[in-house]
């Protein structure tokens, strides 16, 4: 199974920790974020992992060179004029994938107890249960009250929405007609995609994978949610969240 770790972000909210260290190598309980995520992917069956890099790429390369698990191939996708964000980063890394099965994607700053094998099984079940072949991705989602959410209905991804702290809608977009009830979910930063996504992407350069998913939904492809709200989850984006992860994740 192939996987990708989005590790090219600069980690500006974690400064000063990231002034001379890439976010991917910020330690939690003595092990870099990259190591924690890699451990989880390998445990889920990944034998080929792509890691994108940008600032301080040489540090990431040195760490990977000394910590690649036996039987696992780790490839680096450097973004010299990046970072390209998640969508652009995935597209730039496309030549490194074999394209023979689903790809598990994981943000480097997300630590969780979400069962990755559950996500893979849900994606495969969705593919096998749909004769039309429209399913391109399965997104781990949560009900965590975030200001920025994705909108889903009975047919998958429908749009996006941003609300202020007062609950008022600041911005929203729906890319197709609604089918059934509408639901609001926060994206967990863990997802599974089909290799066909590379051929269907019409964008280039720097862009978010959320934008890519909305493009695909607009074209008639299905992006399905998987509710993982029941599992412990941390986005280690600030020193406060880093400290919380240190205290609660063993």
C-alpha positions in Angstrom: 0.0 0.0 0.0 1.2 3.5 -0.8 0.9 6.5 1.4 1.9 10.2 1.5 2.8 12.4 4.4 2.2 16.2 3.9 5.3 17.6 5.6 6.2 20.6 3.6 4.4 23.2 5.7 6.5 25.9 7.4 4.9 25.6 10.8 4.7 29.3 11.4 2.3 28.9 14.3 4.8 26.7 16.1 7.5 29.4 16.1 10.1 29.7 17.6 10.3 25.9 17.6 10.3 25.9 13.8 12.8 28.8 13.3 15.6 26.3 12.6 13.7 23.0 12.5 11.1 21.8 10.0 7.6 21.3 11.5 7.9 17.6 10.6 10.8 17.1 13.0 9.2 18.9 16.0 9.3 16.2 18.8 6.4 14.9 20.7 7.4 12.6 23.6 10.9 12.4 22.2 10.0 11.4 18.6 9.4 13.7 15.7 5.9 14.2 14.3 7.1 12.6 11.1 8.2 9.5 13.0 4.8 9.2 14.8 2.9 9.5 11.5 5.3 7.1 9.7 4.8 4.5 12.4 1.1 4.7 12.0 1.2 4.3 8.2 3.6 1.4 8.4 1.4 -0.3 11.0 -1.6 0.2 8.5 0.4 -1.7 5.8 2.2 1.1 3.9 5.4 -0.2 2.2 6.0 2.9 0.1 5.7 6.4 1.6 6.1 9.7 -0.1 7.1 12.7 2.1 7.0 16.2 0.6 9.5 18.8 1.8 10.3 22.4 1.4 12.1 24.5 4.1 14.9 22.7 5.9 14.5 19.8 3.5 18.0 18.6 4.2 17.1 17.9 7.8 14.1 15.8 6.8 16.2 13.9 4.3 18.9 13.2 7.0 16.3 12.0 9.5 14.5 9.7 6.9 17.9 8.3 5.9 18.5 7.1 9.4 15.0 6.1 10.4 13.4 4.3 7.4 11.8 1.1 8.7 13.0 -2.2 7.2 10.9 -3.3 4.1 9.6 0.3 3.6 10.6 2.6 0.8 10.5 6.4 1.7 10.7 8.8 -1.2 11.1 12.6 -0.8 9.2 15.0 -3.1 11.0 18.4 -2.7 9.2 21.6 -3.4 12.0 24.1 -4.0 9.8 27.1 -4.7 7.0 25.9 -2.4 5.3 24.9 -0.3 2.6 24.0 -2.8 -0.1 23.3 -0.2 -1.7 19.9 0.1 -3.4 19.8 -3.4 -0.4 21.1 -5.2 1.9 18.9 -3.2 0.0 15.8 -4.0 0.0 16.6 -7.7 3.7 17.4 -7.8 4.4 14.0 -6.1 2.3 12.1 -8.7 5.3 10.6 -10.6 6.5 8.9 -7.4 3.4 6.7 -7.1 2.9 3.4 -8.8 -0.8 4.0 -9.3 -1.9 0.4 -8.5 -4.2 1.0 -5.5 -5.6 3.5 -3.0 -3.2 6.0 -1.5 -3.5 6.9 2.2 -2.8 10.6 2.9 -1.9 12.0 6.3 -0.9 15.5 7.5 2.4 15.4 9.4 1.0 17.6 12.2 -2.0 15.3 13.0 -1.6 12.8 15.8 -4.6 10.6 16.5 -5.9 7.2 17.5 -8.1 7.0 14.3 -7.8 3.4 13.0 -6.2 3.8 9.6 -7.2 0.3 8.6 -10.8 1.4 9.2 -10.4 4.2 6.8 -8.9 2.0 4.1 -11.7 -0.6 4.6 -14.4 2.1 4.4 -12.9 3.3 1.1 -12.6 -0.1 -0.4 -16.2 -0.9 0.6 -17.4 2.3 -1.0 -15.6 1.4 -4.2 -16.9 -2.2 -4.2 -20.5 -1.1 -3.4 -20.8 1.5 -6.1 -21.1 0.1 -9.6 -20.7 3.6 -11.2 -17.1 3.9 -10.1 -17.6 7.6 -9.1 -15.9 7.3 -5.6 -12.5 8.9 -5.7 -11.8 9.7 -2.0 -12.8 8.9 1.5 -12.2 11.7 4.0 -11.9 11.3 7.8 -14.3 13.9 9.3 -15.3 15.0 12.7 -18.0 17.0 14.5 -15.7 19.3 16.4 -17.3 22.7 15.9 -14.6 24.2 13.7 -15.2 27.5 11.9 -14.3 26.1 8.5 -16.2 23.0 7.5 -17.0 20.8 4.5 -20.6 20.2 3.6 -21.8 16.7 2.8 -25.2 15.1 1.8 -26.4 11.6 0.9 -24.1 11.6 -2.2 -20.9 12.8 -0.6 -19.1 16.2 -0.7 -21.4 19.0 -1.5 -19.6 22.2 -0.7 -17.8 24.2 2.0 -18.7 26.8 4.6 -16.9 29.2 7.0 -18.6 30.7 10.1 -17.4 33.3 12.5 -17.1 32.8 16.2 -20.6 34.2 16.6 -21.9 31.3 14.4 -22.8 33.5 11.5 -22.0 32.2 8.0 -19.1 34.3 6.5 -18.6 32.4 3.3 -20.1 29.3 1.6 -20.0 27.4 -1.7 -22.1 24.5 -3.0 -20.8 22.8 -6.1 -23.9 20.8 -7.1 -27.6 20.2 -6.2 -28.2 18.7 -2.7 -29.3 15.1 -2.4 -31.0 14.4 0.9 -30.0 16.0 4.2 -27.0 18.4 4.5 -24.4 17.8 7.1 -21.4 19.9 8.3 -18.1 18.1 9.1 -14.6 19.2 10.0 -11.8 17.6 8.0 -9.4 15.5 10.1 -6.4 15.7 7.7 -6.4 11.9 7.0 -7.9 10.6 3.8 -7.7 7.9 1.1 -7.6 8.6 -2.6 -7.7 6.7 -5.9 -4.7 7.2 -8.2 -7.2 8.3 -10.9 -7.3 11.6 -9.1 -4.1 12.7 -10.8 -5.5 12.4 -14.3 -8.7 14.3 -13.3 -7.0 17.2 -11.7 -7.2 20.4 -13.8 -5.2 22.6 -11.6 -1.5 23.4 -11.4 0.7 25.2 -8.9 -0.3 25.9 -5.3 -3.7 24.9 -4.1 -5.5 23.2 -1.2 -6.7 19.6 -1.5 -10.0 20.8 -0.3 -10.2 22.9 -3.5 -9.4 19.8 -5.5 -12.1 17.7 -3.8 -14.7 20.4 -4.5 -13.6 20.5 -8.2 -14.1 16.8 -8.4 -17.5 16.9 -6.7 -18.5 19.6 -9.2 -17.5 17.3 -12.0 -19.8 14.5 -10.7 -17.3 12.4 -8.8 -18.0 11.2 -5.3 -16.0 12.2 -2.2 -17.4 10.3 0.8 -17.0 11.1 4.5 -16.2 8.7 7.3 -17.1 10.0 10.8 -14.1 9.5 13.1 -15.3 11.9 15.9 -15.1 9.1 18.4 -11.3 8.8 18.3 -8.7 11.0 20.0 -7.2 13.5 17.6 -4.8 16.4 17.8 -3.7 18.9 15.2 -0.3 20.0 16.6 -0.3 23.4 15.1 0.5 25.6 18.1 2.7 25.3 21.2 -0.5 24.8 23.3 -1.7 21.9 21.2 1.8 20.5 21.2 1.8 20.6 25.0 -1.6 18.9 25.1 -0.5 16.2 22.8 2.6 15.6 25.0 0.4 15.2 28.0 -2.3 13.0 26.5 -0.8 10.8 23.8 1.3 8.0 25.0 
